[in-house]
């Protein structure tokens, strides 16, 4: 079924060569259309960010339970569900971004995959490989290594219910 309200994991900041969060990462950069014929969720993870310059080797570096920090308009573009599923496949447990593409956000929520919005994410002092604690219910983000806390938007009540149910289909069975 669904997940926990408080998540802890190692951080990956998806940045450019200057260390700035990358904006407008589209679904083709997340999961290239060359791999759309793959339907096995367990296989999808190895192609995550395969078309994002500088991040092509991300699947080999990540570990189950990691957390991604991304820029604005993450997941822009097509309605490609694989762009959500590839992170589920890798065991990424949360994505925090300044904003998400509308369809990507809806796909993530429907899949029961947690995403949080944090408009001023750059101000949150956390580095790659540091540990983050995220409270999905109240939006508190805490750098476990430094003790510094910051705020994201909490999940909406419906988003939280879908997440705790595991996905939209399971949630629908409870109504």
Secondary structure, 3 states (H helix, E strand, C coil): CCCCCEEEEEEEECECCCCCECCCCEHHHHCCHHHCCCCCHHHHHHHCCCCCCCCCCHHHHCCCCCEEEECCCECECCCCCHHHHHHHHHCCCEEEECCECHHHHHHHHHCCCCEEECCCHHHCCCCCCCEEEEECCCCEEEECCCCCEEECCCCCHHHHHHHHHCCHHHHHHCC
